[in-house]
């Protein structure tokens, strides 16, 4: 695969590959050690600081649609990692909480996740480079969300037909 140039960085493709590689590696490491996925570890980590979060808040925090988050919570509930609870103030609202088992798995997984992160961040360089990388990722997320919010079926009609069928990035 040719190196991307600054003028044509193939952002969508490169970030997709980064995503695939990170999740494939993370899922393998976490599954072998604790029987959980990277996304399940993100749920546990989020609930550590926001235990009893409403389903919608949890979904948004981990970047999933509520239906996907609900299925994820179903699987985690079957493993005994989380529990659904009805809100005392709104009986229609479901809150998600960590179980004792979920807290134990998280406590054991956090050092492995931290070590894995450090190992990957070494490839980026010094602390300043890592900070710049984190800011760049946050800026890309913001720009992508803005692009998503501004996109509409009507706005794509101005794209020439020849480029519509090409793969992005």
Order of alpha helices (4+ residues) and beta strands (2+ residues): alpha-alpha-beta-alpha-alpha-beta-beta-alpha-alpha-alpha-alpha
